[in-house]
Amino acid sequence: MSINVFLDDYRTCPPDHTLVETIAECFTLLSTEKIGHLSLDHDLVSKTQNGFVLVQLMVEHQLFAERITIHSANAGRGKAMYLYLKSAQAEFKMPQSIKVTLRPLPLH
């Protein structure tokens, strides 16, 4: 059975997701659990440990969810996360079967 994970340190977590507030917490779950849906923010309290760093680690360590949504309201960095994952798929560094979407959520 898989879990759904929501990486964000500001927004309210959807009821059917597990909230993580740091990329370290998220990376641990990616390493130890089967994840059905992974929803990612870019801007976190730590400016150096952000969503883009996480997607780089995911590709480097081959740790993925069945479905990944980039929900960051930071248009430029959210798009960079999305394009990084799509590029990894195009370069066969990430399974083509994983659905990656860019769906920014409002902050309020």
DSSP file (Angstrom, degrees, kcal/mol; ACC not computed):
  #  RESIDUE AA STRUCTURE BP1 BP2  ACC     N-H-->O    O-->H-N    N-H-->O    O-->H-N    TCO  KAPPA ALPHA  PHI   PSI    X-CA   Y-CA   Z-CA
    1    1 A M              0   0    0      0, 0.0    33,-0.4     0, 0.0     2,-0.2   0.000 360.0 360.0 360.0 141.6    0.0    0.0    0.0
    2    2 A S        -     0   0    0     31,-0.1     2,-0.3    33,-0.1    33,-0.2  -0.629 360.0-143.4-104.5 161.7    1.3    3.5   -0.8
    3    3 A I  E     -a   35   0A   0     31,-2.3    33,-2.6    -2,-0.2    34,-0.6  -0.803  13.9-127.0-116.0 162.4    1.1    6.8    1.0
    4    4 A N  E     -a   37   0A   0     12,-0.3    14,-2.9    -2,-0.3     2,-0.4  -0.906  24.0-157.4-108.6 140.0    0.7   10.3   -0.4
    5    5 A V  E     -ab  38  18A   0     32,-3.0    34,-2.9    -2,-0.4     2,-0.5  -0.957   9.9-164.7-126.6 137.7    3.2   13.0    0.7
    6    6 A F  E     -ab  39  19A   0     12,-2.7    14,-2.3    -2,-0.4     2,-0.8  -0.955   7.5-159.9-123.5 108.4    2.8   16.8    0.8
    7    7 A L  E     +ab  40  20A   0     32,-3.0    34,-0.9    -2,-0.5     2,-0.3  -0.805  42.3 117.6 -91.4 111.2    6.1   18.8    1.1
    8    8 A D        -     0   0    0     12,-2.2    36,-0.1    -2,-0.8    14,-0.1  -0.916  45.7-161.9-169.4 143.1    5.2   22.3    2.4
    9    9 A D  S    S+     0   0    0     34,-0.4    12,-0.1    -2,-0.3     3,-0.1   0.172  92.8  32.2-115.7  17.1    6.0   24.4    5.4
   10   10 A Y  S    S+     0   0    0      1,-0.1     3,-0.1     2,-0.0    -2,-0.1   0.588  98.3  73.5-134.8 -49.8    3.2   26.9    5.0
   11   11 A R  S    S-     0   0    0      1,-0.1     2,-0.3    94,-0.0    -1,-0.1  -0.258  85.2 -98.6 -74.9 160.1    0.1   25.5    3.4
   12   12 A T        -     0   0    0      1,-0.1    -1,-0.1    -3,-0.1    -3,-0.0  -0.619  42.3-118.3 -75.5 134.7   -2.5   23.2    5.1
   13   13 A C        -     0   0    0     -2,-0.3     6,-0.1     1,-0.1    -1,-0.1  -0.534  28.2-108.2 -75.5 136.0   -1.9   19.6    4.1
   14   14 A P    >   -     0   0    0      0, 0.0     3,-1.8     0, 0.0    -1,-0.1  -0.328  31.9-114.6 -58.9 148.4   -4.7   17.8    2.3
   15   15 A P  T 3  S+     0   0    0      0, 0.0    -2,-0.1     0, 0.0     0, 0.0   0.742 113.1  52.5 -62.4 -24.2   -6.4   15.2    4.5
   16   16 A D  T 3  S+     0   0    0      2,-0.1   -12,-0.3   -13,-0.0     2,-0.3   0.201 100.8  78.2 -98.2  17.3   -5.2   12.2    2.5
   17   17 A H  S <  S-     0   0    0     -3,-1.8     2,-0.5   -14,-0.1   -12,-0.3  -0.863  76.6-123.3-122.7 156.7   -1.5   13.2    2.5
   18   18 A T  E     -b    5   0A   0    -14,-2.9   -12,-2.7    -2,-0.3     2,-0.4  -0.887  33.0-130.8 -95.8 126.1    1.3   13.0    5.0
   19   19 A L  E     +b    6   0A   0     -2,-0.5     2,-0.4   -14,-0.2   -12,-0.2  -0.632  28.0 175.9 -82.4 131.8    2.8   16.4    5.7
   20   20 A V  E     -b    7   0A   0    -14,-2.3   -12,-2.2    -2,-0.4     3,-0.0  -0.990  13.1-169.2-128.5 142.3    6.6   16.8    5.6
   21   21 A E        +     0   0    0     -2,-0.4    24,-0.3   -14,-0.2     2,-0.3   0.496  67.2  46.4-110.8  -6.1    8.2   20.2    6.1
   22   22 A T  S  > S-     0   0    0      1,-0.1     4,-1.9   -14,-0.1     5,-0.1  -0.924  77.1-121.9-133.6 159.6   11.8   19.6    5.0
   23   23 A I  H  > S+     0   0    0     26,-0.4     4,-2.9    -2,-0.3     5,-0.2   0.805 113.1  60.3 -70.6 -25.9   13.5   17.9    2.2
   24   24 A A  H  > S+     0   0    0      2,-0.2     4,-2.1     1,-0.2    -1,-0.2   0.933 106.6  45.4 -64.2 -44.6   15.3   15.6    4.7
   25   25 A E  H  > S+     0   0    0      2,-0.2     4,-1.9     1,-0.2    -2,-0.2   0.920 115.3  47.7 -62.3 -43.3   11.9   14.3    5.9
   26   26 A C  H  X S+     0   0    0     -4,-1.9     4,-2.5     1,-0.2    -2,-0.2   0.917 110.0  51.5 -65.0 -44.3   10.7   13.9    2.4
   27   27 A F  H  X S+     0   0    0     -4,-2.9     4,-1.9     1,-0.2    -1,-0.2   0.884 107.5  54.0 -61.0 -39.5   13.8   12.1    1.3
   28   28 A T  H  X S+     0   0    0     -4,-2.1     4,-1.4     2,-0.2    -1,-0.2   0.929 110.2  46.2 -60.9 -45.7   13.5    9.7    4.2
   29   29 A L  H  X S+     0   0    0     -4,-1.9     4,-2.7     1,-0.2     3,-0.2   0.901 110.7  52.7 -65.4 -39.7    9.9    8.8    3.2
   30   30 A L  H  < S+     0   0    0     -4,-2.5    -1,-0.2     1,-0.2    -2,-0.2   0.854 112.6  46.9 -60.6 -33.5   11.0    8.4   -0.4
   31   31 A S  H  < S+     0   0    0     -4,-1.9    -1,-0.2    -5,-0.2    -2,-0.2   0.745 125.2  27.1 -79.2 -24.8   13.7    6.0    0.8
   32   32 A T  H  < S+     0   0    0     -4,-1.4     2,-0.3    -3,-0.2    -2,-0.2   0.603 114.1  52.0-117.3 -14.9   11.5    3.9    3.1
   33   33 A E  S  < S-     0   0    0     -4,-2.7     2,-0.6    -5,-0.2   -31,-0.1  -0.848  75.0-115.4-125.3 157.2    7.9    4.1    1.8
   34   34 A K        -     0   0    0    -33,-0.4   -31,-2.3    -2,-0.3     2,-0.6  -0.847  37.8-155.9 -87.4 123.9    6.1    3.5   -1.5
   35   35 A I  E     -a    3   0A   0     -2,-0.6    31,-2.1    29,-0.4    32,-0.2  -0.904  20.8-177.2-111.8 122.7    4.6    6.8   -2.4
   36   36 A G  E    S+     0   0A   0    -33,-2.6    31,-1.3    -2,-0.6     2,-0.4   0.945  77.6  16.1 -77.9 -53.2    1.6    7.1   -4.7
   37   37 A H  E     -ac   4  67A   0    -34,-0.6   -32,-3.0    29,-0.2     2,-0.5  -0.990  62.9-170.4-128.6 131.2    1.4   10.9   -4.9
   38   38 A L  E     -ac   5  68A   0     29,-2.5    31,-2.8    -2,-0.4     2,-0.5  -0.978   4.9-168.6-120.8 117.2    4.2   13.4   -4.1
   39   39 A S  E     -ac   6  69A   0    -34,-2.9   -32,-3.0    -2,-0.5     2,-0.4  -0.933  13.8-161.7-110.7 124.3    3.2   17.1   -4.0
   40   40 A L  E     -ac   7  70A   0     29,-3.1    31,-2.6    -2,-0.5    32,-0.8  -0.877  16.3-164.7-120.2 135.3    6.1   19.5   -3.8
   41   41 A D        -     0   0    0    -34,-0.9     3,-0.1    -2,-0.4   -33,-0.0  -0.734   9.9-154.5 -99.6 157.8    6.7   23.1   -2.9
   42   42 A H  S    S+     0   0    0     -2,-0.3     9,-1.8     1,-0.2     2,-0.6   0.869  74.3  67.5 -94.8 -55.0    9.9   24.9   -3.8
   43   43 A D        +     0   0    0      7,-0.2   -34,-0.4     8,-0.1     2,-0.2  -0.572  62.2 161.3 -79.3 113.7   10.2   27.7   -1.2
   44   44 A L        -     0   0    0     -2,-0.6   -22,-0.1     2,-0.5     5,-0.1  -0.728  56.9 -93.1-120.5 172.5   10.8   26.3    2.3
   45   45 A V  S    S+     0   0    0    -24,-0.3     2,-0.6    -2,-0.2     5,-0.1   0.914 114.9  68.0 -54.2 -44.4   12.2   27.9    5.4
   46   46 A S  S    S-     0   0    0      3,-0.3    -2,-0.5     1,-0.2    -1,-0.0  -0.677  71.4-161.4 -78.2 120.9   15.7   26.8    4.4
   47   47 A K  S    S+     0   0    0     -2,-0.6     3,-0.2     1,-0.2    -1,-0.2   0.734  91.2  44.6 -75.0 -21.1   16.7   28.7    1.3
   48   48 A T  S    S+     0   0    0      1,-0.2     2,-0.8    -3,-0.0    -1,-0.2   0.706 108.7  56.3 -95.2 -21.9   19.4   26.2    0.5
   49   49 A Q  S    S+     0   0    0      4,-0.1   -26,-0.4    -5,-0.1    -3,-0.3  -0.710  83.1 141.2-109.0  78.8   17.3   23.0    1.1
   50   50 A N     >  -     0   0    0     -2,-0.8     4,-1.8    -3,-0.2     3,-0.3  -0.468  68.0 -85.2-115.0-178.3   14.4   23.7   -1.2
   51   51 A G  H  > S+     0   0    0     -9,-1.8     4,-2.1     1,-0.2     5,-0.2   0.821 122.9  56.6 -60.7 -34.1   12.2   21.7   -3.6
   52   52 A F  H  > S+     0   0    0      1,-0.2     4,-1.9     2,-0.2    -1,-0.2   0.910 105.4  51.2 -66.5 -40.4   14.7   22.0   -6.5
   53   53 A V  H  > S+     0   0    0     -3,-0.3     4,-2.2     1,-0.2    -1,-0.2   0.903 108.8  53.6 -60.4 -40.4   17.4   20.4   -4.4
   54   54 A L  H  X S+     0   0    0     -4,-1.8     4,-2.6     1,-0.2    -2,-0.2   0.930 106.4  49.4 -62.2 -46.0   15.0   17.6   -3.6
   55   55 A V  H  X S+     0   0    0     -4,-2.1     4,-2.0     1,-0.2    -1,-0.2   0.863 110.1  52.6 -65.1 -32.4   14.1   16.8   -7.2
   56   56 A Q  H  X S+     0   0    0     -4,-1.9     4,-2.5     2,-0.2    -1,-0.2   0.928 111.2  46.5 -63.8 -44.0   17.9   16.7   -8.0
   57   57 A L  H  X S+     0   0    0     -4,-2.2     4,-2.6     2,-0.2    -2,-0.2   0.878 108.7  56.1 -64.6 -38.2   18.4   14.2   -5.1
   58   58 A M  H  X>S+     0   0    0     -4,-2.6     5,-2.2     2,-0.2     4,-0.7   0.933 112.1  41.3 -59.9 -46.4   15.4   12.1   -6.3
   59   59 A V  H ><5S+     0   0    0     -4,-2.0     3,-0.6     3,-0.2    -2,-0.2   0.928 114.6  51.8 -68.0 -44.7   16.9   11.7   -9.8
   60   60 A E  H 3<5S+     0   0    0     -4,-2.5    -2,-0.2     1,-0.2    -1,-0.2   0.888 120.9  32.9 -58.9 -40.5   20.4   11.1   -8.4
   61   61 A H  H 3<5S-     0   0    0     -4,-2.6    -1,-0.2    -5,-0.2    -2,-0.2   0.393 106.8-122.5 -99.9   2.3   19.2    8.4   -6.0
   62   62 A Q  T <<5 +     0   0    0     -4,-0.7     2,-0.5    -3,-0.6    -3,-0.2   0.933  58.9 148.6  56.0  50.6   16.4    7.0   -8.3
   63   63 A L      < +     0   0    0     -5,-2.2     2,-0.3    -6,-0.2    -1,-0.2  -0.962  17.5 156.1-118.3 113.5   13.7    7.6   -5.7
   64   64 A F        -     0   0    0     -2,-0.5   -29,-0.4   -34,-0.2     2,-0.2  -0.866  36.3-131.4-135.7 164.6   10.3    8.5   -7.1
   65   65 A A        -     0   0    0     -2,-0.3   -29,-0.2   -31,-0.1     3,-0.1  -0.656  35.1-111.3-103.4 168.3    6.6    8.5   -6.5
   66   66 A E  S    S+     0   0    0    -31,-2.1    33,-1.3     1,-0.2     2,-0.3   0.824 106.1  18.7 -68.3 -30.3    4.0    7.1   -8.9
   67   67 A R  E    S-cd  37  99A   0    -31,-1.3   -29,-2.5   -32,-0.2     2,-0.4  -0.997  71.0-163.7-144.3 136.0    2.8   10.6   -9.5
   68   68 A I  E     -cd  38 100A   0     31,-3.0    33,-2.6    -2,-0.3     2,-0.4  -0.984   3.2-172.1-127.6 128.3    4.5   14.0   -8.8
   69   69 A T  E     -cd  39 101A   0    -31,-2.8   -29,-3.1    -2,-0.4     2,-0.8  -0.974  15.1-149.7-117.7 131.5    2.8   17.4   -8.6
   70   70 A I  E     +cd  40 102A   0     31,-2.9    33,-2.5    -2,-0.4   -29,-0.2  -0.894  22.8 170.8 -95.2 111.8    4.8   20.6   -8.3
   71   71 A H        +     0   0    0    -31,-2.6    34,-2.6    -2,-0.8   -30,-0.2   0.298  23.6 137.4-107.1  10.1    2.5   22.9   -6.4
   72   72 A S        -     0   0    0    -32,-0.8   -31,-0.1    32,-0.2    -2,-0.1  -0.277  47.8-150.9 -61.0 136.6    4.9   25.8   -5.7
   73   73 A A  S    S+     0   0    0     31,-0.2     2,-1.3   -30,-0.1    -1,-0.1   0.555  76.2  99.4 -81.5  -8.9    3.5   29.3   -6.1
   74   74 A N     >  -     0   0    0      1,-0.2     4,-3.1     2,-0.1     5,-0.3  -0.674  64.6-163.2 -78.1  97.2    7.0   30.4   -7.1
   75   75 A A  H  > S+     0   0    0     -2,-1.3     4,-2.0     1,-0.2    -1,-0.2   0.874  80.0  44.2 -56.3 -46.1    6.4   30.4  -10.8
   76   76 A G  H  > S+     0   0    0      2,-0.2     4,-1.7     1,-0.2    -1,-0.2   0.937 120.2  38.1 -67.9 -47.8   10.0   30.4  -11.9
   77   77 A R  H  > S+     0   0    0      2,-0.2     4,-2.1     1,-0.2    -2,-0.2   0.842 114.9  54.3 -75.4 -33.6   11.4   27.8   -9.5
   78   78 A G  H  X S+     0   0    0     -4,-3.1     4,-2.3     2,-0.2    -1,-0.2   0.927 110.3  47.2 -63.3 -43.5    8.3   25.6   -9.7
   79   79 A K  H  X S+     0   0    0     -4,-2.0     4,-3.0    -5,-0.3     5,-0.2   0.879 108.9  54.9 -64.7 -37.1    8.7   25.5  -13.5
   80   80 A A  H  X S+     0   0    0     -4,-1.7     4,-2.1     2,-0.2    -1,-0.2   0.902 108.3  48.8 -62.8 -40.4   12.4   24.7  -13.1
   81   81 A M  H  X S+     0   0    0     -4,-2.1     4,-2.1     2,-0.2    -2,-0.2   0.938 113.0  47.7 -61.7 -47.3   11.5   21.7  -10.9
   82   82 A Y  H  X S+     0   0    0     -4,-2.3     4,-2.4     1,-0.2    -2,-0.2   0.933 113.3  46.8 -59.5 -48.9    9.0   20.6  -13.4
   83   83 A L  H  X S+     0   0    0     -4,-3.0     4,-2.4     1,-0.2    -1,-0.2   0.843 108.7  55.9 -65.9 -33.4   11.4   20.9  -16.3
   84   84 A Y  H  X S+     0   0    0     -4,-2.1     4,-2.1    -5,-0.2    -1,-0.2   0.934 111.1  43.8 -63.2 -45.5   14.1   19.2  -14.4
   85   85 A L  H  X S+     0   0    0     -4,-2.1     4,-1.9     2,-0.2    -2,-0.2   0.905 113.9  49.7 -67.3 -41.2   11.9   16.1  -13.9
   86   86 A K  H  X S+     0   0    0     -4,-2.4     4,-2.3     1,-0.2    -1,-0.2   0.885 110.8  50.6 -65.2 -37.8   10.6   16.1  -17.5
   87   87 A S  H  X S+     0   0    0     -4,-2.4     4,-2.0     2,-0.2    -1,-0.2   0.894 107.0  54.1 -64.9 -40.4   14.2   16.4  -18.7
   88   88 A A  H  <>S+     0   0    0     -4,-2.1     5,-3.3     1,-0.2     6,-1.0   0.883 109.6  48.5 -61.3 -37.9   15.2   13.4  -16.5
   89   89 A Q  H ><5S+     0   0    0     -4,-1.9     3,-1.6     4,-0.2    -2,-0.2   0.929 110.2  50.5 -66.2 -44.5   12.4   11.4  -18.2
   90   90 A A  H 3<5S+     0   0    0     -4,-2.3    -2,-0.2     1,-0.3    -1,-0.2   0.823 112.2  47.7 -63.2 -30.5   13.5   12.5  -21.6
   91   91 A E  T 3<5S-     0   0    0     -4,-2.0    -1,-0.3    -5,-0.1    -2,-0.2   0.288 116.2-115.6 -93.2   9.6   17.1   11.4  -20.8
   92   92 A F  T < 5S+     0   0    0     -3,-1.6    -3,-0.2     2,-0.2    -2,-0.1   0.794  84.8 119.7  60.6  31.2   15.8    8.0  -19.4
   93   93 A K  S   <S+     0   0    0     -5,-3.3    -4,-0.2     1,-0.2    -5,-0.1   0.429  77.6  35.5 -97.4  -3.2   17.0    9.0  -15.9
   94   94 A M  S    S-     0   0    0     -6,-1.0    -2,-0.2    -5,-0.2    -1,-0.2  -0.987 102.2 -91.3-149.1 138.2   13.5    8.7  -14.6
   95   95 A P    >   -     0   0    0      0, 0.0     3,-1.2     0, 0.0    -6,-0.1  -0.226  24.3-140.6 -56.3 135.7   10.7    6.3  -15.6
   96   96 A Q  T 3  S+     0   0    0      1,-0.2    -7,-0.1    -7,-0.1    -6,-0.0   0.741  97.0  70.5 -64.5 -24.3    8.4    7.6  -18.4
   97   97 A S  T 3  S+     0   0    0      2,-0.1     2,-0.4    -8,-0.0    -1,-0.2   0.641  74.0  99.8 -72.8 -14.5    5.4    6.1  -16.6
   98   98 A I  S <  S-     0   0    0     -3,-1.2     2,-0.6   -31,-0.1   -31,-0.2  -0.606  72.5-136.3 -77.3 125.9    5.6    8.7  -13.8
   99   99 A K  E     -d   67   0A   0    -33,-1.3   -31,-3.0    -2,-0.4     2,-0.5  -0.729  21.6-169.6 -85.0 122.4    3.0   11.4  -14.3
  100  100 A V  E     +d   68   0A   0     -2,-0.6     2,-0.3   -33,-0.2   -31,-0.2  -0.958   8.1 178.0-115.6 125.0    4.6   14.9  -13.6
  101  101 A T  E     -d   69   0A   0    -33,-2.6   -31,-2.9    -2,-0.5     2,-0.6  -0.933  26.3-143.4-128.4 151.9    2.3   17.9  -13.4
  102  102 A L  E     +d   70   0A   0     -2,-0.3   -31,-0.2   -33,-0.2   -33,-0.1  -0.952  34.4 154.8-111.7 109.7    2.8   21.6  -12.6
  103  103 A R        -     0   0    0    -33,-2.5   -30,-0.1    -2,-0.6    -2,-0.0  -0.684  29.6-151.0-140.5  82.0   -0.2   22.9  -10.6
  104  104 A P        -     0   0    0      0, 0.0   -32,-0.2     0, 0.0   -31,-0.2  -0.237   8.8-149.7 -57.9 138.2    0.6   25.9   -8.5
  105  105 A L        -     0   0    0    -34,-2.6   -94,-0.0     1,-0.0   -32,-0.0  -0.871  21.4-109.8-106.1 142.3   -1.5   26.3   -5.3
  106  106 A P        -     0   0    0      0, 0.0    -1,-0.0     0, 0.0   -33,-0.0  -0.319  20.8-126.9 -65.6 155.1   -2.3   29.7   -3.8
  107  107 A L              0   0    0      1,-0.2   -35,-0.0   -34,-0.1    -2,-0.0   0.720 360.0 360.0 -75.3 -21.1   -0.6   30.6   -0.6
  108  108 A H              0   0    0    -97,-0.1    -1,-0.2     0, 0.0    -3,-0.0   0.373 360.0 360.0-123.8 360.0   -3.9   31.4    1.2
